[in-house]
Amino acid sequence: MEVYLDYQSSKPVDPRVVEAMVPFFHENFGNPSSLHTEGDAATEALTHSRETIAGLIHADGDEIVFTSGATESNNLAIIGYALRNKKKGDHIIVSEVDHISVHNIAKYLEKNGFTVSKVPVDRYGRIHLQKLADRVTDRTILVSVCYASNEIGTVQPVAEIGAYCRERGIAFHTDAVAAEGLLSLDPAQDGIDLMTLSSNDIYGPKGLGVLFVRKGVRLSPLVIGGGQERGLRSGTENIPAIAGMAKAVEILHEEMTDEVGRFTLFRDRLIEEIPSRIPRCYLNGHTKERLPNNAHFRFDGIEGEALLLRLKAAGISASTGSACTSKTLEPSHTLIATGLLHEEAHGSLELTCGRFTTDTEINYVLDTLPGVVEGLRKLSPLYKE
Ligand code: PMP
């Protein structure tokens, strides 16, 4: 049996999205910057898709900038804001549990004259506003905190952070990729100035990202050229992908409530039954403030990579954490930030379900995982019952 429980790393494109994209490769292939009939049709598709995608977050079409993915959106948000607003200050705050792209952007800014503080989290991976407030100075211009962790699924107190930043005139960026399609997102209501989204995270094609830029927020562009996307991101827009993402949003409008209900049941079964079937297995992340599709565990005496390989042999695709850092030998920075020791962080497993997950798959994992863990523990000189 083949089981895929790694929806956080990659999602299949919904077949309805593929169907919506096809005409834009061949029949409707125009460049939206052209003035002829084909160009007009592309412009119409672009405008319509932009409005639809903005609707996902209750925003206006002219607050949406298309990019090549979440990494680029994070770059444009953080570097673009820092460069444009450096006269106001040179201090930026990010969180300990943000995606590696945000951490590396922060390092880049540090090398280029900015100072960066990292706000810590509690053992569930959650930020406390006071810890953020303790790091704010009169030079702080931007706070960037993920909406939810792509690893342990902990959801941050985003509205609280937004209100705090707004009161002090500090811009607030959130990478909402992990929460997209799972939680209802409303940047205007939550005091968010900049929000990163990605197409694949809602079953659209890869290689397309979005940056929500609230009206009035000024950024320096990082990709300079013909001035597309209101000069914020030059280059011909990827119309097939954009039309695909718009279709993915339409599907969510119809189906998100039901599917999130389904994911929650799957997640809760995993969270209740895995620790009850496997001794010395602990949940990582928050028990309540948690993404509805995320179950993340730590097993004493287990090495995560070995566990993944055994699961792979049993037909189960899962993850130890972020795919973006899986090729390094370093333990997850997110788990370390929650206070785990290196060896504890190395013994973790992330299971994320999605649109095509079935009861049969969940049952198979619940039946297979205990034997796999037991087998590995028998081989481990470190594990004592
Ligand atoms: N932010 C988060 C929270 C992510 O999980 C990812 C990876 N899916 C990214 C940013 C980077 O996305 P991409 O590789 O599509 O640019």
Residues whose N, C-alpha, C, O or C-beta is under 5 A from the ligand:
A	BS01	PMP	Q8 S9 G69 A70 T71 E72 H99 N150 D175 V177 A178
